Amino acid sequence: MATNVLVVPDLLEVAAEPNRRALLRLLAEGERTVTELSGHFAVSRSAISQHLLLLSEVGLVSARKDGRNRYYSLDAAGMVRLREEFDSFWTNELDLLVADAGRLHPPTSQGKI
């Protein structure tokens, strides 16, 4: 029996892919169309559209339609969320590293290693 499951992409995983990172860097310079963006990549416009769709789904990119063109730009709230995710990730990882170091090398009673 098939189950319909909604899969929500992970913000950090989406942003980590090299082509999507490059798209974010280009969009940091200002809004652009898929055609303008695709000129910077060795992949099809369709592939760029799929990357932009995924970036849009996680809230990093927004789009506006003007006539036949769709203009993409960074979503400020999404970029703040991405920064918070990075900060949280590194804080958690560093906390784990410090805890591991404390277990592997417990301090002596005299404060010497």
Secondary structure, 3 states (H helix, E strand, C coil): CCCCCCCCCCHHHHHHCHHHHHHHHHHCCCCEEHHHHHCCCCCCHHHHHHHHHHHHHCCCEEEEEECCEEEEEECHHHHHHHHHHHHHHHHHHHHHHHHHHHHHCCCCCCCCC
